[in-house]
Amino acid sequence: MKILLLFVCCVAAELACASPATQPATRPASVKLVFLKLGGFAGVQQETLLASEDVKTDEDPTPVIRISGEQALKIDDVVRAEKFMTWKSHSSGPDTWNDNFHYQLDITVNGEAHTVHVPADDSTQKEVERLLELMKKIRAIAGVKPE
C-alpha cells in the first residue's frame, strides 16, 4: 500500500510539473545593450547598440540594431546563464590605463541594469576574454557580424 501511494504521489508530481499552468510563461524581454571598445594608441571608439523594439533610443547618435522579442529572450537567457549582472567592474576614469584598449558593456534587461568596464592588460585578460565571449554570443543571437 505504501509503495502504491508513493507511486501515485510521484506520478501526480510529474503531471503537475508538466502541466502548462506550472511551466514558466513566455516572458517578454525588454533589452538595451551598449558595447564600447575604446582606447589604444589611435584612440579607437567603437560602439554597438542593440535594443528591442520597445526601447527608446532617439537621443542616442549611434545607429541602433533592433532585435526581435525572440532575440531579446535569448539574450536575456544568455545574460542570466553567464550571471552578467554580478560581474565586477573596473574604474573607467581618465588615466586609469594608458594606451590599452578597454571595453565597456551596459546591459539593461526588463529595467535591471548593470555596467562592466574592463581594461585590457595582463591582470584582467581573463575578464576581457569572458566579456568578449559574451558579446560574441550576443552578436550571434542578434545576427550581427563580429567586429
Secondary structure, DSSP 8 states (H G I E B T S, - for coil): -HHHHHHHHHHHHHHHHHSGGGS-------EEEEEEEEETTTTEEEEEEEEETTS--TT--S-EEEE-HHHHHHHHHHHHHHTGGG------STTSSSS-EEEEEEEEETTEEEEEEEE-SGGGHHHHHHHHHHHHHHHHHHT----
